[in-house]
Amino acid sequence: MKKLFGTDGIRGKANTYPITPEIALQVGKAIAHVLGAEGHGSLKAIVGKDTRLSGYMLESALASGLVSMGMDVFEIGPMPTPTVAHLTKSMGAACGIMITASHNPSDDNGIKIFGPDGFKLPDEVENDIEEHVLRGEIKSAHISTEMIGKAYRIDDARGRYIEFAKSSIKNKSLKGLKVVLDCANGSGYYIAPLILKELGAEVIKTATEPDGYNINRMCGATYIKNVSDLVVAHKADVGISLDGDADRVIFCDSRGNEVNGDRIIGMCALDLKERNALSGNTVVVTTMSNMGLHNAMKEAGINVGITAVGDRNVIELMREKNYNLGGEQSGHVIFMDYATTGDGIITALHVLKLMISRQKTLSELANFMSEYPQTLKNIKVTKKVPIEEIPALRDIIAASERDLDGHGRTVVRYSGTENKIRILVEAKQENDVKKWVKKIGDVVEKELC
């Protein structure tokens, strides 16, 4: 069998390896075994999911595997990924499991696992779980009947998270703000509008009617046009667009202009610094962040920590250095003072609070930086050969780096969750961006498609 875990848990097409009920059952058994379940009452797992139809079969299979090896299961149904992380920690669970493929189409699904501290499991624990499944020994593992775990449904999971999220801004009123909220027909469809309404915002909601198939379909954080058009049509103050599992968010201002993760992180960093609340006077971003953000932070006297792509890498550096703000251009923003993972709802609350406390529009808050022209091109590939083993691709990337030295950059990497390669080119001149995206893309299509 092929490797299970990628850069963000297990992911793939539903009902195709590894996203099958058979594998999910074994993963559940392996989790309980590796974490040391010793029968009913010993350890508990929180299990949530997004709104994909395949979530039902995976939820049942995982729960069966967990209880069969002596772990108690607490199911919370469709709920944001950050809710699972929060409840895992607050309820003293041994782990939290989120069934989701995030921003991917509805026919994909995946499994993310959190540890008892609410952070994603360390690589070594994931590897241990994976080995038990790949070796096949977990299939035949059994415990005595009296040690089998139990499964429960948590009826107040929504309420617990709602109060937690509101407390992150000390229940500050959002009265006076007119907000368009796109929930991607995903796991934030019920809870996100409710939180904003309880805090007094006028909410125009969209993509809040999941049917199992329409998650992320022409809506959500990867399709900002949906919320942008509605903001302009309704003359709203701001648009908020969550992804399928609500762990990331993209905004648009009152004119419908996109405000991405770089600008969100930057405006929040400036606010925290002004209040002497930015830990280590540092914000953490990835290699994909725009050079304009780096320049703006430097001008403000804020240090920038840089990691490889992935919120796991951002969080790892934040924990290591005790920093409290970081994230990705894609909209994963981590407020470590409140959350253990990217949280689209908490990020939205902090941005709205900032608009009210500063008495500024989102466009005014986001106007602290000048972006370099940047293009990110995704190309589907049929194979993932290491880039350094493809001479033509390696050479064209090196040529672009020489040409852009000092006034731009090139980042080429495979997606950790999809069969795609991502080409990012950034430069002071738009023509340079277009030129190198095309040249690199042509080589990719010849060598990998």
N, C-alpha and C positions, 0 to 999 in steps of 0.2 A: 504493500500500500504506500501511496505517496504521503509526504509530510502533511500534517494537519494544520498547524498554526502558521499564520502569516504575520504581518506587521501589526495587525489589529484583531487578534483572535483567529477564529476559524471562519472562513467565508467561501461561498461558491453558489452555484445554481441549486435551487431547492430540488430535492429528490434525485440529485446527482452527487456522487462522492465529492467531498466528504459531508455534504449537507443532506444526509439521509436519516431516517428514524433509527436504522440499525447502528450507525456510527454514533448518533446522539445518545442512544442507550448506553453504549460502551463508554462514551465520554463521561456521562453521568456516573457510571460505576467507578471509573478511574478517578474522578474528582473526589468522590467519597472515600475511596481507598487511600489515595495519596494524602489527603488532608487528615486522615486518621479517625474516621467515623467509627464509633464503637456501639452502635445500636441506638434505638429510639431514645431521645432525650440527651444524646451526647453532643451532637453538632447540628447546626441548621444552615440551610441555604435559602437565599432569597432568589426567586426566579421571576423575571419580567420579560416582556416582549414588545415588539412594535406591532404594527397593524397588518403585516403580511399574512396572507392565508396560510402559508406554510408554517407560521408560528405555532399553530395548534398542534401539529404532529410533532414538532421538535420539543415543544413544552412538555407534552405527555411523555415522550421518549426520555428526555432528560430527567424528569421527575421520577419516572419508573426506575431508571438506573441509580439515581441517588438514594431513593428509599430502599431499594433492594440490597444496598450495601450499608444500611444502618444510619442514613442521614435523614433528618426531618426537613421537609420542603415547605416553604411559605411562598405561595404563588400570588402575584400582585396584578397579573393581567397586563393589558397594554399600558405602558408607562414609560416616561423618558429614561434614557440610560442613566442620567445623573440621579434619578430617584432610586434606582437599584443600588448605586454606589452609596448614597446617603443612608438608605435603610439597612444596608449590610453593616455599616459601621454603627449606626444608632441602636440597632437591635442585637448587636453582639453576635452576628452570624459568622460562620467560618468562611463563607464565600457568598458572592452575589453573581448571578448569571443573567446576562441580557441576551435575548435572542433577537438579532437585528443585523441588517446589512447596511445600516446607516443611510447614505445618500444614493445607494445603488437601486436599480429597478426592482419591481415587485417580485420578479421570479428568482432573485437572489435571496439568500439569507445567511445568517452567521451566528456565531456564539462568542460573546465577550465574557471574560471571567474576572471578577474583582476579589481581592483578598479581604480579610477581616478589618483592615484599616481603611477600606473604601478605595484603595488604589488598585490598578490592574495588577494581576498576579505577576511576580517576577519571572523572567525567562526560564530560570532553572526549574521552577515549579510547573510551568507550562510544558517544558520538555519532559519532565517526569510523567505527567499525565499522558502526553503524546506517546511516549515509549510504551506505556502499559497498553494503549490501544493498538499501536502498530505491531507489537509482539504477539498480539492475539490472546494473551493469557487472561485478560480481564473478562473475556466472553464467558468463561466457565467458572469465574469466581462467584462464590455464594457464601451466605452467612446463615446462621440458624434462624428459624422462623420467629422466635421471640425477640430477635435483635432488629428485625425489619423496621425501618423508619415510618413516619406518618407524613401525610400531606395536608396542608391547611391553606385556606384562602384568607389573605389579609384584607378586610373590608375597608379599613380606614387609611390605606396607603396614600391615597390622593391627599387626604386631609393633613397627614403628617408632612408630606413634602410641601404642600401649599404654605403651611405655617413656617417651615424652614426657609423656603425661598423668600417669603415676605420679610422674615427677620433679618435677612442679609442686607436689606436697606432700612432696617429698623421701622418697617411698616410705614415708610414715608408716603404721603399722599401723592398720587399721580393725576389728581384732578386738574382738568384744564387741557390735558393732552388728548389729541385725537389720533388714534393709532390704527393702522391697518396691519393685521396679523395673519401671516400665512403659515399654517401648521403642517404643510406638506402632506396632508392626509395621513400623518404619521402619529407617533406615540404622544405627541404634545397636544393633540387635537382637542382634548377636553380640558386639560389642566391649565394650559397656558392662557387661554382667554379668560378663564375664571380668575386666575391670579391678578391679571391686569384690571379686570372689572372690580374685584374686591378692593383694589388700591385706588379706585376712582377714575381710571382712564376711560375714555369713550373708545370702544373697541369695534372695529369693522373687521370681522373675521372671514377668512377664506381658506379653502382646502381643509375643512374640518369635518368632512363626511367620508371617512375611510370605508372602503368596501372590500378590502383584502387585496385589491389589484392596483389601486390608483395612488399608492404611496409614491411620492416624488415625481408623479407624472405631470409635467408642465406646471410644476409648482415647487415651492420650497427653496432652500438656500442655493441650489444649483440652477434655479430658473427664476432669477430675480425680476424678470419682466412682469410676472404675474402680480407681484405686490407693487411694483413700480407704477404700473398702469392704474391700479386702484388708488394709490396715494394721490396721484394727479387728479383722477376723476372725482374723488371725494374731498379734495383739498385738505388732506390730512397733514399732521405735523411730521409724521415719521412712519416708515414701513419697517416691519420686522418679519424676517423670513427664516424659519427654523428648517432643519433638515429632518429626515425621517425618524431619527431617534432623539431629536432635540438636544444633542450635545454640542451643536454649533449653530451659529446665527450670522446672517448677513442683513444689513440695514439699507434703507434708501432714505434720502432726505425729502423735504417737502416738494422738491422739484422732480422727484423720481430718480435722482442720481444715486448710483450704488455707493455704499460706504462699507468697504470690506474689512477683514480682520486686522490688517495693518493699521488702518485709521482708528478702529475701535481700541486696539491695544495702545496705540500712541496717545489718544486723548485721555484714556484712563490712567496711563503712566504719568502724564503731565499733571493730572488732578491729584494723584497720590503723592507725587513729589511736592506739590505746593502745600499739601497738608502734612508733610513730613511722615508719610505713611508708606513710602515705597521701599520695601526691604532691600538693603544692600545698594540702594540707589541704582537698581538694575532691572531691566525688563528682558525676558527671554523670548526669542523668536527663532525661526528656522531659516535654512538657506534659501527658502523661497520668498522671504519677505523683501519688499521693494527697497532699493538703496535709498530712496527718498525718506523712508522711515528712519534708517540709520543716521542719515544726515540731520534730520529733525531732532532725534534724541541726543545726538552729539551737541547740537546747538543749545539744547536745554540742559546740558550737563548730566545727562542720564546715560549710564553704561548699558551696553547691549550684549547679552549672552546669546551665542548662536549654536544651534544644534542641527542634527540631521532632521529631515522631514518626519512628522509624526508627533501627535500630542504626547505619546509615551516618552519620547526623547525630551520634549520640552519639560514635562513633569519631572523626569529623572534629574535634570539639572537644577530645577527649582527646589526639589527636595534636598539635593546634595548641598546647595549653597544657601538654603533657607530664604529663597526669593518668593515673593507673593503675587507676582503678575507675569503672565507669559501667554503665548498662544501662536496661532498660525494665521496666515493670510486668508485661508479658507474659512475662517470663522470659529475655529476652536479657540476659546479664550478661557484661561484658568485663573480664577481668583482664589488663590490658595488659602486665604484667610477664611474662606467659607466652604470651598468645595475641593474634592479630590480628583476631579476630572473636568474636562470641558463641559460647560453648562450653558446652553443657549438661553434659557429662561433667566437665570441669574445675571448673565451678561446683559440681556435686554433691560432688566430692572435697573442695573447700575448705570447704563447709558441714559435711560429715561430720567433717573434721579439726577444725573449730571445736567441734563437739559433744564430741569426745574431749578436746581440749586444755583446754577450759573446764569439762569435766565437767558439762555442762548439757544438758537436753533441748532439742529444737528449739523447742518452745512457749516455753520460758524465754528462749531467745536471740531469738525473734521478738517478744517482749513489750515491746520498747523504744518502741513507738509506738502511738498511738490513731488509728485510721483515721476519717476523715470518711465518712459515708454516701455511697456513690458507685454510680451505675448506668451501665453501658455498654450501649447498645442498638444492634444492627446491623440495618439495613434494606436489603433488596435493592432496587436502583434500575434503571430501564431506560435512564437517561441520566445523564451527569455534567456538568450545567450548573454553571459557577462559582457558588458560593454567593452572592457579592456581586451576581450578576445575577438573583437571585430575590428580589424585594422582600419577599414575605410571609415567607420563611425568614430573610432578613436582619433583618427587624423583630422576629420572635419571639425570635431569638437575642439581639438587643440588649435586649429587654425582660427576658429572663432574667438577663442580666448586670447590669442596673440593680437588679433585685430581690435578687440574691445578692451584691451588692457588699460586699466585706469579710468575708463569711462563706460564700463558695462560688464556684463558677465553672462555666462551660459551654464545652465544646470540641466543635465539629461539623466533621467532615472526611470526605472520601472516602477509602476504602481505596485504597492504591496497588497492590494486587495482586488485588482482587476487585471486582465490580460491587456495591458496598455503600457506604452512608454510615454513619458511626459517630457516635453521639450520646453524649457523656459529660457527665453532670451530677453535681456534687459539692457538698454543703452540710452545714452543721452539723445541720440538721433533715431527717429522712427524708422528711417530707411535702413539703418543697420539692423534693427530688430527684424524687419520683414525679410531682409536678405539672408540672415543666418538661420532663421526659422525654416525658410524654404530649403536652403542647402542641406541642413541637418535632416529635415523631414524627408527629402528625396533619398538620402542614404538609408534612413531607417526603413522606408518602404521597399527599397531594393533588397536590403539584407534581412529584414525580419518579418515582412508581410507576405 
